[in-house]
Amino acid sequence: MQQIKVRAEVGDDFNAIDVVNLSAFQGEAEAQLVGDLRKSAGFIPDLSLVAELNGRIVGHVVLSRVQLKSGDKKKEILALGPMSVVPSQSHRGIGSELIDAAVARAKPLCYEAIVVAGHPEYYQRFGFKPAADWGVSCNLAIPDDALLAMELVDGALAGGGEVEYPDIFKALF
């Protein structure tokens, strides 16, 4: 099997990333979200990663800053998503490589937790747990079990709270 290379995106990758998202999700909403995230205050260029296979971009994931509100306290954490892999390359471990690399890159940047709105069965394989276990909810119209979280620092989610996703995410949900 060919080697998958994961790296931070560069400007020349934008069109290929759009194609990955369009093919993976069969619609424009996720590609639009990625473009909007790049223009937002929550965007972190080093946490927008592509997966290359044979020199071709076949996957993408982005982690962006979101707020976790608990009472009058706010904490900046990360939100994973969207994450996409072109359908012709699915089941090759590309998504796993992207998620593992994103988590590994987030840890030294001193973020304490990551949340994801997604398929519980998929993300639990990477150590994400139901966010409700910590009393964490979000402002998106999703089922409770679709919000998962991972502490990068033990106790980071103690006390729970509500994740405030920016309005640009609401087009997906």
C-alpha positions as CSV (number, residue, x, y, z in Angstrom):
1,M,0.0,0.0,0.0
2,Q,1.3,3.5,-0.9
3,Q,2.3,5.8,1.9
4,I,-0.2,8.4,3.0
5,K,1.4,11.8,3.6
6,V,-0.4,14.2,6.0
7,R,0.6,17.9,6.0
8,A,-0.8,21.3,6.6
9,E,-2.7,22.8,3.7
10,V,-1.2,25.5,1.5
11,G,-2.9,28.0,-0.8
12,D,-2.4,25.8,-3.9
13,D,-4.5,23.0,-2.2
14,F,-7.8,24.9,-1.9
15,N,-9.3,23.7,-5.1
16,A,-8.3,20.1,-4.5
17,I,-9.8,20.4,-0.9
18,D,-13.0,21.7,-2.4
19,V,-13.1,18.7,-4.7
20,V,-12.5,16.3,-1.8
21,N,-15.4,17.8,0.2
22,L,-17.7,18.0,-2.8
23,S,-17.2,14.3,-3.6
24,A,-17.2,13.1,0.0
25,F,-20.4,14.9,0.9
26,Q,-22.1,15.1,-2.5
27,G,-23.0,18.7,-1.9
28,E,-21.4,22.2,-1.4
29,A,-22.1,22.9,2.2
30,E,-18.9,21.4,3.7
31,A,-16.7,22.9,1.0
32,Q,-18.4,26.3,1.7
33,L,-17.8,25.8,5.4
34,V,-14.1,25.1,4.9
35,G,-13.8,28.3,2.8
36,D,-15.7,30.3,5.5
37,L,-13.5,28.8,8.3
38,R,-10.4,30.0,6.5
39,K,-11.7,33.6,6.7
40,S,-12.8,33.3,10.4
41,A,-11.0,34.2,13.6
42,G,-11.2,30.6,14.7
43,F,-9.0,29.3,11.8
44,I,-5.6,27.9,12.6
45,P,-3.6,27.2,9.4
46,D,-1.4,24.5,11.0
47,L,-4.6,22.5,12.0
48,S,-6.1,22.4,8.5
49,L,-4.5,19.2,7.2
50,V,-4.5,17.3,3.9
51,A,-3.8,13.7,3.1
52,E,-1.8,13.0,0.0
53,L,-1.7,9.6,-1.8
54,N,0.6,9.4,-4.8
55,G,0.9,13.2,-4.9
56,R,-2.9,13.7,-5.0
57,I,-5.0,15.2,-2.2
58,V,-7.5,12.5,-1.1
59,G,-8.5,13.8,2.3
60,H,-8.9,16.9,4.5
61,V,-9.6,17.7,8.2
62,V,-9.7,21.0,10.0
63,L,-9.7,21.9,13.7
64,S,-10.9,25.4,14.5
65,R,-11.3,27.4,17.7
66,V,-14.7,27.4,19.5
67,Q,-15.9,28.7,22.8
68,L,-17.0,26.4,25.7
69,K,-19.2,28.5,28.0
70,S,-20.0,27.4,31.6
71,G,-21.8,30.0,33.6
72,D,-19.8,33.2,33.2
73,K,-16.6,31.4,32.3
74,K,-15.4,30.9,28.7
75,K,-12.7,28.6,27.5
76,E,-11.3,28.2,24.0
77,I,-11.3,24.6,22.8
78,L,-11.1,23.0,19.3
79,A,-13.8,21.7,17.1
80,L,-13.0,19.0,14.6
81,G,-14.7,19.1,11.2
82,P,-15.4,18.8,8.6
83,M,-13.3,15.7,7.9
84,S,-13.5,14.2,4.4
85,V,-12.0,11.5,2.2
86,V,-12.7,11.0,-1.4
87,P,-15.1,8.0,-1.7
88,S,-12.7,6.1,-4.1
89,Q,-10.1,6.1,-1.3
90,S,-12.3,5.3,1.7
91,H,-11.5,2.3,3.9
92,R,-7.8,2.8,3.4
93,G,-7.2,4.4,6.8
94,I,-6.9,8.0,5.4
95,G,-9.5,9.4,7.8
96,S,-7.7,7.7,10.7
97,E,-4.4,9.2,9.7
98,L,-5.9,12.7,9.4
99,I,-7.6,12.5,12.8
100,D,-4.6,11.1,14.6
101,A,-2.4,13.8,13.0
102,A,-4.8,16.6,13.9
103,V,-5.0,15.5,17.6
104,A,-1.2,15.1,17.7
105,R,-0.7,18.6,16.3
106,A,-3.3,20.1,18.7
107,K,-1.7,18.8,21.9
108,P,1.5,21.0,21.8
109,L,-0.6,24.1,21.0
110,C,-2.0,24.0,24.5
111,Y,-5.6,23.4,23.7
112,E,-7.3,21.4,26.4
113,A,-10.1,19.6,24.5
114,I,-11.6,18.8,21.1
115,V,-15.3,18.4,20.3
116,V,-16.8,16.9,17.1
117,A,-20.3,16.8,15.8
118,G,-20.4,13.4,14.0
119,H,-21.0,9.7,13.9
120,P,-20.4,8.4,17.5
121,E,-19.3,4.9,16.3
122,Y,-16.6,6.4,14.1
123,Y,-15.1,9.0,16.4
124,Q,-15.2,6.8,19.5
125,R,-12.5,4.7,17.9
126,F,-10.1,7.6,18.4
127,G,-10.8,8.2,22.0
128,F,-13.7,10.6,21.7
129,K,-16.5,10.0,24.2
130,P,-20.1,11.3,24.4
131,A,-19.8,15.0,25.4
132,A,-22.8,14.5,27.7
133,D,-20.5,12.4,29.9
134,W,-19.0,15.8,31.0
135,G,-22.3,17.7,30.8
136,V,-21.2,19.3,27.5
137,S,-23.8,20.3,24.9
138,C,-23.7,22.6,21.9
139,N,-25.7,25.2,20.0
140,L,-26.2,23.0,16.9
141,A,-29.4,21.2,16.1
142,I,-27.9,17.7,16.4
143,P,-28.9,14.6,18.5
144,D,-27.2,14.6,21.9
145,D,-25.2,11.4,21.0
146,A,-23.7,13.1,17.9
147,L,-21.6,15.5,20.0
148,L,-18.4,13.9,21.2
149,A,-15.4,15.2,23.0
150,M,-11.8,14.4,23.9
151,E,-9.9,15.9,26.8
152,L,-6.3,16.7,25.8
153,V,-5.7,17.8,29.4
154,D,-7.3,15.7,32.2
155,G,-10.2,17.6,33.8
156,A,-10.5,20.1,31.0
157,L,-14.2,19.5,30.5
158,A,-15.1,19.1,34.2
159,G,-18.0,21.3,35.0
160,G,-19.4,20.9,31.5
161,G,-20.9,23.8,29.5
162,E,-22.2,24.6,26.1
163,V,-20.0,24.7,23.0
164,E,-20.7,27.8,20.9
165,Y,-20.2,26.8,17.3
166,P,-20.0,29.9,15.0
167,D,-23.0,30.5,12.8
168,I,-21.1,29.3,9.7
169,F,-21.6,25.7,11.1
170,K,-25.3,26.0,11.2
171,A,-25.7,25.6,7.5
172,L,-24.7,21.9,8.0
173,F,-27.2,21.2,10.7
